[in-house]
């Protein structure tokens, strides 16, 4: 997938094109930014949304990011 992430979300391309599962991403998040991971633990809706995002194909993820920027 080409890097089309909008400049509004400059880090989105790495998430859009990631081959990691949500579980792998979450483990890395805990290892590198535990405070951020804890905020997801405290907000089940945000965690669920992120899980759903990772369950999508890269094309679907890009569409989601594009919708956020619209």
PDB file of N, H, CA, C and O in Angstrom:
ATOM      1  N   UNK A   1       0.853  -1.181   0.000  1.00  0.00           N
ATOM      2  CA  UNK A   1       0.000   0.000   0.000  1.00  0.00           C
ATOM      3  C   UNK A   1       0.886   1.226   0.000  1.00  0.00           C
ATOM      4  O   UNK A   1       1.857   1.285   0.754  1.00  0.00           O
ATOM      5  N   UNK A   2       0.577   2.190  -0.817  1.00  0.00           N
ATOM      6  H   UNK A   2      -0.213   2.143  -1.429  1.00  0.00           H
ATOM      7  CA  UNK A   2       1.399   3.392  -0.847  1.00  0.00           C
ATOM      8  C   UNK A   2       1.113   4.265   0.363  1.00  0.00           C
ATOM      9  O   UNK A   2       0.049   4.177   0.977  1.00  0.00           O
ATOM     10  N   UNK A   3       2.069   5.096   0.690  1.00  0.00           N
ATOM     11  H   UNK A   3       2.933   5.167   0.192  1.00  0.00           H
ATOM     12  CA  UNK A   3       1.971   5.951   1.858  1.00  0.00           C
ATOM     13  C   UNK A   3       1.116   7.166   1.518  1.00  0.00           C
ATOM     14  O   UNK A   3       1.613   8.150   0.971  1.00  0.00           O
ATOM     15  N   UNK A   4      -0.153   7.092   1.841  1.00  0.00           N
ATOM     16  H   UNK A   4      -0.557   6.293   2.286  1.00  0.00           H
ATOM     17  CA  UNK A   4      -1.067   8.187   1.520  1.00  0.00           C
ATOM     18  C   UNK A   4      -1.650   8.824   2.768  1.00  0.00           C
ATOM     19  O   UNK A   4      -2.584   9.620   2.679  1.00  0.00           O
ATOM     20  N   UNK A   5      -1.114   8.486   3.924  1.00  0.00           N
ATOM     21  H   UNK A   5      -0.355   7.839   3.997  1.00  0.00           H
ATOM     22  CA  UNK A   5      -1.663   9.027   5.171  1.00  0.00           C
ATOM     23  C   UNK A   5      -1.637  10.546   5.134  1.00  0.00           C
ATOM     24  O   UNK A   5      -0.652  11.162   4.728  1.00  0.00           O
ATOM     25  N   UNK A   6      -2.707  11.112   5.555  1.00  0.00           N
ATOM     26  H   UNK A   6      -3.508  10.611   5.886  1.00  0.00           H
ATOM     27  CA  UNK A   6      -2.848  12.557   5.547  1.00  0.00           C
ATOM     28  C   UNK A   6      -1.866  13.223   6.496  1.00  0.00           C
ATOM     29  O   UNK A   6      -1.545  12.659   7.542  1.00  0.00           O
ATOM     30  N   UNK A   7      -1.377  14.423   6.151  1.00  0.00           N
ATOM     31  H   UNK A   7      -1.638  14.881   5.301  1.00  0.00           H
ATOM     32  CA  UNK A   7      -0.457  15.145   7.044  1.00  0.00           C
ATOM     33  C   UNK A   7      -1.078  15.487   8.393  1.00  0.00           C
ATOM     34  O   UNK A   7      -0.362  15.774   9.352  1.00  0.00           O
ATOM     35  N   UNK A   8      -2.408  15.459   8.471  1.00  0.00           N
ATOM     36  H   UNK A   8      -2.990  15.226   7.692  1.00  0.00           H
ATOM     37  CA  UNK A   8      -3.077  15.733   9.748  1.00  0.00           C
ATOM     38  C   UNK A   8      -2.699  14.658  10.767  1.00  0.00           C
ATOM     39  O   UNK A   8      -2.652  14.927  11.967  1.00  0.00           O
ATOM     40  N   UNK A   9      -2.434  13.450  10.293  1.00  0.00           N
ATOM     41  H   UNK A   9      -2.472  13.231   9.318  1.00  0.00           H
ATOM     42  CA  UNK A   9      -2.046  12.326  11.132  1.00  0.00           C
ATOM     43  C   UNK A   9      -0.722  11.759  10.610  1.00  0.00           C
ATOM     44  O   UNK A   9      -0.703  10.688  10.003  1.00  0.00           O
ATOM     45  N   UNK A  10       0.390  12.479  10.845  1.00  0.00           N
ATOM     46  H   UNK A  10       0.374  13.349  11.338  1.00  0.00           H
ATOM     47  CA  UNK A  10       1.656  12.081  10.237  1.00  0.00           C
ATOM     48  C   UNK A  10       2.142  10.689  10.627  1.00  0.00           C
ATOM     49  O   UNK A  10       2.869  10.074   9.846  1.00  0.00           O
ATOM     50  N   UNK A  11       1.781  10.168  11.779  1.00  0.00           N
ATOM     51  H   UNK A  11       1.191  10.667  12.412  1.00  0.00           H
ATOM     52  CA  UNK A  11       2.204   8.836  12.188  1.00  0.00           C
ATOM     53  C   UNK A  11       1.290   7.731  11.722  1.00  0.00           C
ATOM     54  O   UNK A  11       1.547   6.554  11.977  1.00  0.00           O
ATOM     55  N   UNK A  12       0.219   8.102  11.039  1.00  0.00           N
ATOM     56  H   UNK A  12       0.010   9.058  10.832  1.00  0.00           H
ATOM     57  CA  UNK A  12      -0.783   7.114  10.646  1.00  0.00           C
ATOM     58  C   UNK A  12      -0.257   6.103   9.642  1.00  0.00           C
ATOM     59  O   UNK A  12      -0.696   4.953   9.652  1.00  0.00           O
ATOM     60  N   UNK A  13       0.663   6.492   8.782  1.00  0.00           N
ATOM     61  H   UNK A  13       1.020   7.426   8.774  1.00  0.00           H
ATOM     62  CA  UNK A  13       1.156   5.572   7.750  1.00  0.00           C
ATOM     63  C   UNK A  13       1.744   4.313   8.368  1.00  0.00           C
ATOM     64  O   UNK A  13       1.558   3.217   7.840  1.00  0.00           O
ATOM     65  N   UNK A  14       2.450   4.461   9.477  1.00  0.00           N
ATOM     66  H   UNK A  14       2.601   5.352   9.906  1.00  0.00           H
ATOM     67  CA  UNK A  14       3.032   3.274  10.106  1.00  0.00           C
ATOM     68  C   UNK A  14       1.952   2.348  10.654  1.00  0.00           C
ATOM     69  O   UNK A  14       2.137   1.131  10.660  1.00  0.00           O
ATOM     70  N   UNK A  15       0.840   2.891  11.109  1.00  0.00           N
ATOM     71  H   UNK A  15       0.690   3.880  11.103  1.00  0.00           H
ATOM     72  CA  UNK A  15      -0.265   2.056  11.577  1.00  0.00           C
ATOM     73  C   UNK A  15      -1.055   1.477  10.413  1.00  0.00           C
ATOM     74  O   UNK A  15      -1.473   0.320  10.454  1.00  0.00           O
ATOM     75  N   UNK A  16      -1.256   2.275   9.386  1.00  0.00           N
ATOM     76  H   UNK A  16      -0.917   3.215   9.353  1.00  0.00           H
ATOM     77  CA  UNK A  16      -1.996   1.808   8.211  1.00  0.00           C
ATOM     78  C   UNK A  16      -1.286   0.626   7.569  1.00  0.00           C
ATOM     79  O   UNK A  16      -1.925  -0.352   7.182  1.00  0.00           O
ATOM     80  N   UNK A  17       0.027   0.715   7.458  1.00  0.00           N
ATOM     81  H   UNK A  17       0.546   1.510   7.773  1.00  0.00           H
ATOM     82  CA  UNK A  17       0.798  -0.297   6.749  1.00  0.00           C
ATOM     83  C   UNK A  17       1.390  -1.369   7.656  1.00  0.00           C
ATOM     84  O   UNK A  17       2.136  -2.226   7.183  1.00  0.00           O
ATOM     85  N   UNK A  18       1.080  -1.340   8.918  1.00  0.00           N
ATOM     86  H   UNK A  18       0.474  -0.643   9.302  1.00  0.00           H
ATOM     87  CA  UNK A  18       1.644  -2.294   9.871  1.00  0.00           C
ATOM     88  C   UNK A  18       1.210  -3.727   9.565  1.00  0.00           C
ATOM     89  O   UNK A  18       0.070  -3.984   9.177  1.00  0.00           O
ATOM     90  N   UNK A  19       2.148  -4.643   9.751  1.00  0.00           N
ATOM     91  H   UNK A  19       3.074  -4.434  10.066  1.00  0.00           H
ATOM     92  CA  UNK A  19       1.825  -6.061   9.628  1.00  0.00           C
ATOM     93  C   UNK A  19       1.636  -6.692  11.011  1.00  0.00           C
ATOM     94  O   UNK A  19       1.397  -7.894  11.124  1.00  0.00           O
ATOM     95  N   UNK A  20       1.743  -5.879  12.049  1.00  0.00           N
ATOM     96  H   UNK A  20       1.937  -4.903  11.957  1.00  0.00           H
ATOM     97  CA  UNK A  20       1.563  -6.366  13.420  1.00  0.00           C
ATOM     98  C   UNK A  20       0.099  -6.645  13.700  1.00  0.00           C
ATOM     99  O   UNK A  20      -0.795  -5.993  13.159  1.00  0.00           O
ATOM    100  N   UNK A  21      -0.122  -7.614  14.545  1.00  0.00           N
ATOM    101  H   UNK A  21       0.603  -8.144  14.985  1.00  0.00           H
ATOM    102  CA  UNK A  21      -1.464  -7.824  15.087  1.00  0.00           C
ATOM    103  C   UNK A  21      -1.684  -6.796  16.188  1.00  0.00           C
ATOM    104  O   UNK A  21      -0.742  -6.141  16.634  1.00  0.00           O
ATOM    105  N   UNK A  22      -2.908  -6.661  16.613  1.00  0.00           N
ATOM    106  H   UNK A  22      -3.673  -7.193  16.250  1.00  0.00           H
ATOM    107  CA  UNK A  22      -3.176  -5.756  17.731  1.00  0.00           C
ATOM    108  C   UNK A  22      -2.403  -6.207  18.963  1.00  0.00           C
ATOM    109  O   UNK A  22      -1.856  -5.381  19.694  1.00  0.00           O
ATOM    110  N   UNK A  23      -2.357  -7.504  19.192  1.00  0.00           N
ATOM    111  H   UNK A  23      -2.802  -8.175  18.598  1.00  0.00           H
ATOM    112  CA  UNK A  23      -1.669  -8.034  20.368  1.00  0.00           C
ATOM    113  C   UNK A  23      -0.186  -7.674  20.342  1.00  0.00           C
ATOM    114  O   UNK A  23       0.374  -7.290  21.369  1.00  0.00           O
ATOM    115  N   UNK A  24       0.451  -7.792  19.183  1.00  0.00           N
ATOM    116  H   UNK A  24      -0.005  -8.104  18.349  1.00  0.00           H
ATOM    117  CA  UNK A  24       1.870  -7.443  19.065  1.00  0.00           C
ATOM    118  C   UNK A  24       2.072  -5.941  19.256  1.00  0.00           C
ATOM    119  O   UNK A  24       3.010  -5.514  19.930  1.00  0.00           O
ATOM    120  N   UNK A  25       1.182  -5.143  18.657  1.00  0.00           N
ATOM    121  H   UNK A  25       0.420  -5.489  18.110  1.00  0.00           H
ATOM    122  CA  UNK A  25       1.260  -3.693  18.823  1.00  0.00           C
ATOM    123  C   UNK A  25       1.106  -3.310  20.289  1.00  0.00           C
ATOM    124  O   UNK A  25       1.858  -2.485  20.808  1.00  0.00           O
ATOM    125  N   UNK A  26       0.131  -3.915  20.947  1.00  0.00           N
ATOM    126  H   UNK A  26      -0.479  -4.586  20.526  1.00  0.00           H
ATOM    127  CA  UNK A  26      -0.147  -3.591  22.350  1.00  0.00           C
ATOM    128  C   UNK A  26       1.027  -3.973  23.244  1.00  0.00           C
ATOM    129  O   UNK A  26       1.366  -3.234  24.168  1.00  0.00           O
ATOM    130  N   UNK A  27       1.644  -5.109  22.981  1.00  0.00           N
ATOM    131  H   UNK A  27       1.368  -5.710  22.230  1.00  0.00           H
ATOM    132  CA  UNK A  27       2.817  -5.526  23.754  1.00  0.00           C
ATOM    133  C   UNK A  27       3.953  -4.527  23.577  1.00  0.00           C
ATOM    134  O   UNK A  27       4.627  -4.176  24.545  1.00  0.00           O
ATOM    135  N   UNK A  28       4.166  -4.071  22.359  1.00  0.00           N
ATOM    136  H   UNK A  28       3.618  -4.356  21.572  1.00  0.00           H
ATOM    137  CA  UNK A  28       5.218  -3.073  22.107  1.00  0.00           C
ATOM    138  C   UNK A  28       4.860  -1.742  22.755  1.00  0.00           C
ATOM    139  O   UNK A  28       5.731  -1.042  23.272  1.00  0.00           O
ATOM    140  N   UNK A  29       3.582  -1.395  22.727  1.00  0.00           N
ATOM    141  H   UNK A  29       2.874  -1.963  22.307  1.00  0.00           H
ATOM    142  CA  UNK A  29       3.143  -0.163  23.367  1.00  0.00           C
ATOM    143  C   UNK A  29       3.422  -0.215  24.864  1.00  0.00           C
ATOM    144  O   UNK A  29       3.930   0.748  25.438  1.00  0.00           O
ATOM    145  N   UNK A  30       3.091  -1.336  25.494  1.00  0.00           N
ATOM    146  H   UNK A  30       2.678  -2.118  25.028  1.00  0.00           H
ATOM    147  CA  UNK A  30       3.376  -1.497  26.921  1.00  0.00           C
ATOM    148  C   UNK A  30       4.864  -1.399  27.216  1.00  0.00           C
ATOM    149  O   UNK A  30       5.264  -0.814  28.222  1.00  0.00           O
ATOM    150  N   UNK A  31       5.681  -1.969  26.344  1.00  0.00           N
ATOM    151  H   UNK A  31       5.356  -2.444  25.526  1.00  0.00           H
ATOM    152  CA  UNK A  31       7.131  -1.962  26.551  1.00  0.00           C
ATOM    153  C   UNK A  31       7.732  -0.570  26.366  1.00  0.00           C
ATOM    154  O   UNK A  31       8.666  -0.191  27.073  1.00  0.00           O
ATOM    155  N   UNK A  32       7.190   0.186  25.413  1.00  0.00           N
ATOM    156  H   UNK A  32       6.432  -0.123  24.839  1.00  0.00           H
ATOM    157  CA  UNK A  32       7.807   1.468  25.057  1.00  0.00           C
ATOM    158  C   UNK A  32       7.079   2.702  25.583  1.00  0.00           C
ATOM    159  O   UNK A  32       7.693   3.757  25.748  1.00  0.00           O
ATOM    160  N   UNK A  33       5.802   2.584  25.843  1.00  0.00           N
ATOM    161  H   UNK A  33       5.304   1.727  25.709  1.00  0.00           H
ATOM    162  CA  UNK A  33       5.009   3.729  26.317  1.00  0.00           C
ATOM    163  C   UNK A  33       3.910   3.236  27.245  1.00  0.00           C
ATOM    164  O   UNK A  33       2.727   3.323  26.917  1.00  0.00           O
ATOM    165  N   UNK A  34       4.303   2.718  28.404  1.00  0.00           N
ATOM    166  H   UNK A  34       5.264   2.647  28.671  1.00  0.00           H
ATOM    167  CA  UNK A  34       3.296   2.131  29.295  1.00  0.00           C
ATOM    168  C   UNK A  34       2.192   3.097  29.716  1.00  0.00           C
ATOM    169  O   UNK A  34       1.051   2.676  29.906  1.00  0.00           O
ATOM    170  N   UNK A  35       2.504   4.366  29.862  1.00  0.00           N
ATOM    171  H   UNK A  35       3.431   4.709  29.707  1.00  0.00           H
ATOM    172  CA  UNK A  35       1.466   5.316  30.262  1.00  0.00           C
ATOM    173  C   UNK A  35       0.375   5.413  29.205  1.00  0.00           C
ATOM    174  O   UNK A  35      -0.802   5.550  29.537  1.00  0.00           O
ATOM    175  N   UNK A  36       0.757   5.345  27.949  1.00  0.00           N
ATOM    176  H   UNK A  36       1.714   5.234  27.680  1.00  0.00           H
ATOM    177  CA  UNK A  36      -0.238   5.368  26.864  1.00  0.00           C
ATOM    178  C   UNK A  36      -1.062   4.084  26.899  1.00  0.00           C
ATOM    179  O   UNK A  36      -2.284   4.125  26.753  1.00  0.00           O
ATOM    180  N   UNK A  37      -0.406   2.959  27.089  1.00  0.00           N
ATOM    181  H   UNK A  37       0.587   2.927  27.208  1.00  0.00           H
ATOM    182  CA  UNK A  37      -1.122   1.681  27.173  1.00  0.00           C
ATOM    183  C   UNK A  37      -2.105   1.695  28.336  1.00  0.00           C
ATOM    184  O   UNK A  37      -3.216   1.180  28.217  1.00  0.00           O
ATOM    185  N   UNK A  38      -1.706   2.275  29.446  1.00  0.00           N
ATOM    186  H   UNK A  38      -0.804   2.694  29.542  1.00  0.00           H
ATOM    187  CA  UNK A  38      -2.607   2.334  30.604  1.00  0.00           C
ATOM    188  C   UNK A  38      -3.850   3.151  30.289  1.00  0.00           C
ATOM    189  O   UNK A  38      -4.939   2.831  30.765  1.00  0.00           O
ATOM    190  N   UNK A  39      -3.696   4.214  29.483  1.00  0.00           N
ATOM    191  H   UNK A  39      -2.812   4.474  29.097  1.00  0.00           H
ATOM    192  CA  UNK A  39      -4.879   5.008  29.132  1.00  0.00           C
ATOM    193  C   UNK A  39      -5.849   4.178  28.292  1.00  0.00           C
ATOM    194  O   UNK A  39      -7.064   4.349  28.398  1.00  0.00           O
ATOM    195  N   UNK A  40      -5.314   3.275  27.453  1.00  0.00           N
ATOM    196  H   UNK A  40      -4.328   3.136  27.367  1.00  0.00           H
ATOM    197  CA  UNK A  40      -6.196   2.381  26.700  1.00  0.00           C
ATOM    198  C   UNK A  40      -6.869   1.368  27.610  1.00  0.00           C
ATOM    199  O   UNK A  40      -8.028   1.010  27.401  1.00  0.00           O
ATOM    200  N   UNK A  41      -6.142   0.908  28.621  1.00  0.00           N
ATOM    201  H   UNK A  41      -5.201   1.200  28.791  1.00  0.00           H
ATOM    202  CA  UNK A  41      -6.733  -0.015  29.589  1.00  0.00           C
ATOM    203  C   UNK A  41      -7.894   0.645  30.331  1.00  0.00           C
ATOM    204  O   UNK A  41      -8.875  -0.010  30.681  1.00  0.00           O
ATOM    205  N   UNK A  42      -7.768   1.938  30.562  1.00  0.00           N
ATOM    206  H   UNK A  42      -6.971   2.470  30.278  1.00  0.00           H
ATOM    207  CA  UNK A  42      -8.791   2.664  31.317  1.00  0.00           C
ATOM    208  C   UNK A  42      -9.992   3.054  30.451  1.00  0.00           C
ATOM    209  O   UNK A  42     -11.047   3.404  30.980  1.00  0.00           O
ATOM    210  N   UNK A  43      -9.840   2.997  29.141  1.00  0.00           N
ATOM    211  H   UNK A  43      -8.983   2.713  28.712  1.00  0.00           H
ATOM    212  CA  UNK A  43     -10.914   3.404  28.232  1.00  0.00           C
ATOM    213  C   UNK A  43     -11.188   2.270  27.247  1.00  0.00           C
ATOM    214  O   UNK A  43     -10.593   2.206  26.172  1.00  0.00           O
ATOM    215  N   UNK A  44     -12.088   1.389  27.629  1.00  0.00           N
ATOM    216  H   UNK A  44     -12.571   1.441  28.503  1.00  0.00           H
ATOM    217  CA  UNK A  44     -12.376   0.199  26.824  1.00  0.00           C
ATOM    218  C   UNK A  44     -12.864   0.542  25.422  1.00  0.00           C
ATOM    219  O   UNK A  44     -12.573  -0.189  24.475  1.00  0.00           O
ATOM    220  N   UNK A  45     -13.600   1.637  25.271  1.00  0.00           N
ATOM    221  H   UNK A  45     -13.836   2.232  26.040  1.00  0.00           H
ATOM    222  CA  UNK A  45     -14.093   2.023  23.950  1.00  0.00           C
ATOM    223  C   UNK A  45     -12.933   2.347  23.004  1.00  0.00           C
ATOM    224  O   UNK A  45     -12.941   1.934  21.845  1.00  0.00           O
ATOM    225  N   UNK A  46     -11.944   3.082  23.498  1.00  0.00           N
ATOM    226  H   UNK A  46     -11.937   3.417  24.440  1.00  0.00           H
ATOM    227  CA  UNK A  46     -10.771   3.408  22.670  1.00  0.00           C
ATOM    228  C   UNK A  46      -9.982   2.151  22.335  1.00  0.00           C
ATOM    229  O   UNK A  46      -9.530   1.979  21.203  1.00  0.00           O
ATOM    230  N   UNK A  47      -9.819   1.277  23.313  1.00  0.00           N
ATOM    231  H   UNK A  47     -10.186   1.416  24.232  1.00  0.00           H
ATOM    232  CA  UNK A  47      -9.086   0.033  23.062  1.00  0.00           C
ATOM    233  C   UNK A  47      -9.812  -0.813  22.009  1.00  0.00           C
ATOM    234  O   UNK A  47      -9.181  -1.353  21.099  1.00  0.00           O
ATOM    235  N   UNK A  48     -11.113  -0.923  22.134  1.00  0.00           N
ATOM    236  H   UNK A  48     -11.625  -0.484  22.873  1.00  0.00           H
ATOM    237  CA  UNK A  48     -11.900  -1.687  21.171  1.00  0.00           C
ATOM    238  C   UNK A  48     -11.781  -1.084  19.771  1.00  0.00           C
ATOM    239  O   UNK A  48     -11.647  -1.811  18.786  1.00  0.00           O
ATOM    240  N   UNK A  49     -11.830   0.237  19.689  1.00  0.00           N
ATOM    241  H   UNK A  49     -11.939   0.827  20.489  1.00  0.00           H
ATOM    242  CA  UNK A  49     -11.691   0.903  18.388  1.00  0.00           C
ATOM    243  C   UNK A  49     -10.333   0.604  17.771  1.00  0.00           C
ATOM    244  O   UNK A  49     -10.237   0.398  16.561  1.00  0.00           O
ATOM    245  N   UNK A  50      -9.288   0.576  18.579  1.00  0.00           N
ATOM    246  H   UNK A  50      -9.366   0.743  19.562  1.00  0.00           H
ATOM    247  CA  UNK A  50      -7.950   0.268  18.073  1.00  0.00           C
ATOM    248  C   UNK A  50      -7.859  -1.191  17.636  1.00  0.00           C
ATOM    249  O   UNK A  50      -7.245  -1.498  16.614  1.00  0.00           O
ATOM    250  N   UNK A  51      -8.463  -2.082  18.401  1.00  0.00           N
ATOM    251  H   UNK A  51      -8.961  -1.832  19.231  1.00  0.00           H
ATOM    252  CA  UNK A  51      -8.496  -3.494  18.004  1.00  0.00           C
ATOM    253  C   UNK A  51      -9.202  -3.655  16.663  1.00  0.00           C
ATOM    254  O   UNK A  51      -8.736  -4.395  15.797  1.00  0.00           O
ATOM    255  N   UNK A  52     -10.318  -2.966  16.493  1.00  0.00           N
ATOM    256  H   UNK A  52     -10.696  -2.365  17.196  1.00  0.00           H
ATOM    257  CA  UNK A  52     -11.059  -3.029  15.236  1.00  0.00           C
ATOM    258  C   UNK A  52     -10.245  -2.446  14.089  1.00  0.00           C
ATOM    259  O   UNK A  52     -10.283  -2.965  12.973  1.00  0.00           O
ATOM    260  N   UNK A  53      -9.511  -1.375  14.355  1.00  0.00           N
ATOM    261  H   UNK A  53      -9.480  -0.953  15.262  1.00  0.00           H
ATOM    262  CA  UNK A  53      -8.649  -0.764  13.338  1.00  0.00           C
ATOM    263  C   UNK A  53      -7.610  -1.772  12.860  1.00  0.00           C
ATOM    264  O   UNK A  53      -7.405  -1.922  11.655  1.00  0.00           O
ATOM    265  N   UNK A  54      -6.954  -2.461  13.785  1.00  0.00           N
ATOM    266  H   UNK A  54      -7.120  -2.338  14.763  1.00  0.00           H
ATOM    267  CA  UNK A  54      -5.925  -3.428  13.417  1.00  0.00           C
ATOM    268  C   UNK A  54      -6.502  -4.656  12.715  1.00  0.00           C
ATOM    269  O   UNK A  54      -5.777  -5.348  12.000  1.00  0.00           O
ATOM    270  N   UNK A  55      -7.773  -4.935  12.903  1.00  0.00           N
ATOM    271  H   UNK A  55      -8.361  -4.373  13.484  1.00  0.00           H
ATOM    272  CA  UNK A  55      -8.402  -6.078  12.248  1.00  0.00           C
ATOM    273  C   UNK A  55      -8.708  -5.794  10.770  1.00  0.00           C
ATOM    274  O   UNK A  55      -9.021  -6.716  10.018  1.00  0.00           O
ATOM    275  N   UNK A  56      -8.620  -4.539  10.356  1.00  0.00           N
ATOM    276  H   UNK A  56      -8.366  -3.790  10.968  1.00  0.00           H
ATOM    277  CA  UNK A  56      -8.918  -4.149   8.982  1.00  0.00           C
ATOM    278  C   UNK A  56      -7.708  -4.380   8.071  1.00  0.00           C
ATOM    279  O   UNK A  56      -6.575  -4.513   8.533  1.00  0.00           O
ATOM    280  N   UNK A  57      -7.978  -4.423   6.784  1.00  0.00           N
ATOM    281  H   UNK A  57      -8.898  -4.314   6.409  1.00  0.00           H
ATOM    282  CA  UNK A  57      -6.904  -4.476   5.787  1.00  0.00           C
ATOM    283  C   UNK A  57      -6.240  -3.096   5.712  1.00  0.00           C
ATOM    284  O   UNK A  57      -6.823  -2.108   6.158  1.00  0.00           O
ATOM    285  N   UNK A  58      -5.036  -3.021   5.157  1.00  0.00           N
ATOM    286  H   UNK A  58      -4.563  -3.824   4.795  1.00  0.00           H
ATOM    287  CA  UNK A  58      -4.401  -1.702   5.002  1.00  0.00           C
ATOM    288  C   UNK A  58      -5.267  -0.711   4.218  1.00  0.00           C
ATOM    289  O   UNK A  58      -5.283   0.479   4.534  1.00  0.00           O
ATOM    290  N   UNK A  59      -5.974  -1.186   3.218  1.00  0.00           N
ATOM    291  H   UNK A  59      -5.962  -2.152   2.962  1.00  0.00           H
ATOM    292  CA  UNK A  59      -6.843  -0.298   2.441  1.00  0.00           C
ATOM    293  C   UNK A  59      -7.980   0.245   3.303  1.00  0.00           C
ATOM    294  O   UNK A  59      -8.314   1.428   3.239  1.00  0.00           O
ATOM    295  N   UNK A  60      -8.564  -0.633   4.103  1.00  0.00           N
ATOM    296  H   UNK A  60      -8.292  -1.594   4.155  1.00  0.00           H
ATOM    297  CA  UNK A  60      -9.648  -0.199   5.000  1.00  0.00           C
ATOM    298  C   UNK A  60      -9.112   0.750   6.071  1.00  0.00           C
ATOM    299  O   UNK A  60      -9.781   1.715   6.444  1.00  0.00           O
ATOM    300  N   UNK A  61      -7.918   0.476   6.557  1.00  0.00           N
ATOM    301  H   UNK A  61      -7.375  -0.307   6.254  1.00  0.00           H
ATOM    302  CA  UNK A  61      -7.306   1.374   7.548  1.00  0.00           C
ATOM    303  C   UNK A  61      -7.096   2.759   6.945  1.00  0.00           C
ATOM    304  O   UNK A  61      -7.369   3.773   7.588  1.00  0.00           O
ATOM    305  N   UNK A  62      -6.607   2.792   5.699  1.00  0.00           N
ATOM    306  H   UNK A  62      -6.386   1.968   5.177  1.00  0.00           H
ATOM    307  CA  UNK A  62      -6.391   4.085   5.047  1.00  0.00           C
ATOM    308  C   UNK A  62      -7.693   4.841   4.892  1.00  0.00           C
ATOM    309  O   UNK A  62      -7.736   6.054   5.099  1.00  0.00           O
ATOM    310  N   UNK A  63      -8.753   4.144   4.532  1.00  0.00           N
ATOM    311  H   UNK A  63      -8.718   3.159   4.364  1.00  0.00           H
ATOM    312  CA  UNK A  63     -10.071   4.782   4.415  1.00  0.00           C
ATOM    313  C   UNK A  63     -10.522   5.353   5.762  1.00  0.00           C
ATOM    314  O   UNK A  63     -11.121   6.427   5.822  1.00  0.00           O
ATOM    315  N   UNK A  64     -10.233   4.630   6.825  1.00  0.00           N
ATOM    316  H   UNK A  64      -9.747   3.758   6.776  1.00  0.00           H
ATOM    317  CA  UNK A  64     -10.580   5.108   8.162  1.00  0.00           C
ATOM    318  C   UNK A  64      -9.819   6.385   8.487  1.00  0.00           C
ATOM    319  O   UNK A  64     -10.402   7.360   8.963  1.00  0.00           O
ATOM    320  N   UNK A  65      -8.517   6.376   8.229  1.00  0.00           N
ATOM    321  H   UNK A  65      -8.043   5.584   7.842  1.00  0.00           H
ATOM    322  CA  UNK A  65      -7.694   7.572   8.487  1.00  0.00           C
ATOM    323  C   UNK A  65      -8.189   8.747   7.641  1.00  0.00           C
ATOM    324  O   UNK A  65      -8.284   9.873   8.129  1.00  0.00           O
ATOM    325  N   UNK A  66      -8.502   8.480   6.383  1.00  0.00           N
ATOM    326  H   UNK A  66      -8.426   7.565   5.986  1.00  0.00           H
ATOM    327  CA  UNK A  66      -9.015   9.531   5.516  1.00  0.00           C
ATOM    328  C   UNK A  66     -10.324  10.098   6.057  1.00  0.00           C
ATOM    329  O   UNK A  66     -10.563  11.303   5.975  1.00  0.00           O
ATOM    330  N   UNK A  67     -11.175   9.227   6.612  1.00  0.00           N
ATOM    331  H   UNK A  67     -10.981   8.248   6.678  1.00  0.00           H
ATOM    332  CA  UNK A  67     -12.444   9.694   7.184  1.00  0.00           C
ATOM    333  C   UNK A  67     -12.214  10.565   8.409  1.00  0.00           C
ATOM    334  O   UNK A  67     -12.955  11.519   8.641  1.00  0.00           O
ATOM    335  N   UNK A  68     -11.181  10.239   9.200  1.00  0.00           N
ATOM    336  H   UNK A  68     -10.579   9.464   9.011  1.00  0.00           H
ATOM    337  CA  UNK A  68     -10.865  11.068  10.370  1.00  0.00           C
ATOM    338  C   UNK A  68     -10.472  12.476   9.940  1.00  0.00           C
ATOM    339  O   UNK A  68     -10.771  13.451  10.630  1.00  0.00           O
ATOM    340  N   UNK A  69      -9.803  12.575   8.803  1.00  0.00           N
ATOM    341  H   UNK A  69      -9.560  11.783   8.243  1.00  0.00           H
ATOM    342  CA  UNK A  69      -9.313  13.869   8.332  1.00  0.00           C
ATOM    343  C   UNK A  69     -10.381  14.681   7.615  1.00  0.00           C
ATOM    344  O   UNK A  69     -10.211  15.879   7.387  1.00  0.00           O
ATOM    345  N   UNK A  70     -11.469  14.034   7.263  1.00  0.00           N
ATOM    346  H   UNK A  70     -11.607  13.061   7.448  1.00  0.00           H
ATOM    347  CA  UNK A  70     -12.520  14.719   6.493  1.00  0.00           C
ATOM    348  C   UNK A  70     -13.304  15.690   7.355  1.00  0.00           C
ATOM    349  O   UNK A  70     -14.222  16.347   6.865  1.00  0.00           O
TER     350      UNK A  70
END
